[in-house]
Amino acid sequence: MKLDGKTALVTGGGTGIGAAIAQRLSADGAKVCLLGRRAEPLEQVRALMPAERVAICVTDVTNPADVDRGVAAAVELGDGRLDIVVNNAGIGPFGSIDECDLDEWNQTLAVNLTAPMLVIRAAIPPLRRSGGGLVVNISSVAGRRPFPGPAAYSVSKAGLIMLTQQAAVDYGPEGIRFNAICPGWVRTPMSESEMATVIKLHGGTLDSALARVSRDTPLKRVAELSKIANIVSFLASDEA
């Protein structure tokens, strides 16, 4: 398998995109440490992976001490190695600038932007010791071009793209690569819950709401989880 001998850390690893990425990296041979706020989803994902190649750590990624503990758990799983870091944890509240509660704004920036910075900062020393590695930040098309409504989300994801570029400039010479993936709509529990807003505005069902938000894309459909996991798998491989 192409990732044999490598160790990965995935935040938000208990559901959605994070769970799909973790399972794909494991299938490719990597050891994977799953970070998330709730133990139960992490345990459910762990049960789908080889027991000797997976660890979980209940972590609030906005808390620096928790982040340090999560990175340490990954390094322990890897017998001192850390090769792959995936910053996937995120939240997506809806609301324009005048509608967004200040606490909600601050929490969105904390989870979607500050937390990846904390993870990167904690991961740099073990990545250096491993001779380099890869950090993938899961951003969004909303970080490149906003659409009406989710002001805090769009701003945080735009900042994540710049964080990726800044880190690439700073640490690329040391062999640590940084990439941002910017999906559109992906069918996840979070995106399905967000369709409630679309249904409230336009009526219809979950399927019709998903069709509505993807109607202006060339393929006229939302992405499946495996498509994002495939990209991370490629970026983590030597072929990248």
N, C-alpha and C positions, 0 to 999 in steps of 0.2 A: 504493500500500500504506500502511496506517495508521501504520506506525512508521518511515516514510522519514525519514532525517536523524537518527535516534536511535542511540545506542550502548549496548550491554548487556554486562554481565559476568555469567557464570554459573559458580559453583563446582560441583565434581562434575559437570562438563559432558561427561564421556566415556561415561557409561552411564546407563541408567534414566531417571528423571524429569528429571535435568539435561540429558541429551542430547535428550530430547523437547522440553523448554522451549526450548533453544537453537535447534533446527530450526524451531520454530514462530515464534520471534521473527525469525529470519532470513527465513522465508517472508513475514512481515509487513513486511519491508523494513529491519529494523534491522541494523546491524553488530554482531557478537557475538564477544566474547573468551571462550574456553573455558579454565577453570582445572581442573586435576586432577593427581593424583599420578603418573599413568603416561602416557607420550607416546603409546603405541600406540592406546588407545581414543580419545584426543583427535584423533589423526590420522584415525581412521576416521570420526568425526563431521564433522570439517572437510571431508572428501572429499564429503560429502553436501550441502554448502552452497556458495554462490557464493564463489569464491576471494577476490574483492576485498572481501568483507564479513565475513571471518572471520579470527581469529587464535587461536593457542593459546599457553598458558604453563604449563609443568610446575611445579606449585606445591604445597607443603605448607601448607595454610591454617592450621595451628597455629603456623607460624613467621612472626613479624611482618615480617621482612625479605622473605620470599617473598611475603607478602600485598602489601606495598608494591610489589614488582616486578610482580605480577599486575595490580594496579590501574593502574600506569603503562603496562603493555602495552595495557590497554583504552583508556586515554586517548589513547595514541599511535594506535591503530586509528581512534578517533573524531576524529582531528585536533583534539584538545583537549577534546572533549566526553565526558561520561559521563552517561547519563540513566536507566539501569535497572540495578539490581544484584539478582541472585538468589542468596541463600545456600541452596544445595541440598546441599552435601557433608555426609554424615552416616554414622554407623555405628550398628549396632543389636545389641549383644551381649545374650544372654539369661542371666538369673540373678537371683535374689532378693538381698536385701541381704547375707545371710550367705553366699551362694554366690559373690558377685561379687568377683573378685580386685581388690585396690586399684589396681594398675596399669591394669587394664581400666576401672575406674570413672573414674580420672583421665583416661584417653585418651578415653573417651566424652564427658566434659564438655569436654575440650579441643577435640574435633572438632565436636560438636553445639552448643556454647554459646559457648565462648571464641573460636573461629574466626570465627563470624558477627560478634561484637563487633569483632574485629580488622579484618575486611573493612569493616564500617560506618565504623569510625574512619578508615581509609585512604581511603574513598570520599567522605566528607563534603566535603572541600575541592573536588574536581572537580565534585561534584553542585552545590555552591554556585555555582561558576563557570558552570555550565550553566543557572543560573536555577531550579534545583529538580530534582526527579526522583522516582524510585520505588525503594524497596527491598522485596523480597519475601523473607520467610524461610519455608522449608519446614519446618514443625513436624509435628505428628501429633495424631490423636485421643488418643493415649496421653499427650500433654502436657496434656490437659483432664481426662481420667479414666483412671487406670491400669487395667491388667489384670494378672493374676498372672504374675510372672516377671521382665520386663525392667526392673529397678529403675533402673539407670543411664540407660537410654534414656528412660524416662518422665520422670525428674527433669530430664534435660537438655532435653527438648522442652518441658516446662512452663516452664523458665527462658527458653527461646527466645521463648515467647509473651510473657512479661513484658519481655524485652529489646525486642521489637517495640513494645509499648505505651509503654515508657519513651522509646524513640527517637522515636516519633510525637509524644509530648508535647514533647520537647526540640527537635525539628527541623521539626515541622509548620508552625510560623509562618514558616519560611524556604521553604516550598513543597516540602519533601522529604517524601513520603508513605511510610508504612511499613505493610505488611500481612503477616499470617501466614496461610499456608494449612495446614490441619490435615487431611490425608487419613487415611482408614482404610487398609486393605490395598490396595496398588496392585501390579499384576503387573509386577515388575521382576526382574532377576537376583538382587538382594539378598533380596527377599521370597521368591523361589522357593527360595533356599538355606536360608532360615529355616524353610521348610516341613519340613525334615528333622527338626526337633524335634517338630512335630505328628505326623509319620508315626511317629517313634520312640515317642511316647506312645499313639497311637491306631491305628496301622497305616494301610494304604491306599496311595494313589498321590498324586502331586503334585496332580492335579485334585481328588481327594476331599479333600485337605488344604485347598486353597484354598476349596472349597465349605464345609468345616467352619468356617473362621475368618470366613466372611462370612454364615453362615446366620442370624444375628440382625440383619442389616441389612435395611431395607425391600426393596431390590432383589435381595437374595440372591446377590450377586456381588461380586467384587473390582473395583476401578476399573481402567480402561485408562489408559495413559500420556497419551493425547491429552486426557483430561478435565482433568488437572492443568495441562497446557500451555495449554489453552484459558482457564483462569482467569487465568494469568499474562498471557496476551495481552490479555485484557480490562483487567486492572489497569494494564497499561502504556499503554493507549490513552487518547486524550483523552476518550473517553466515560466513563472512570472518574473 
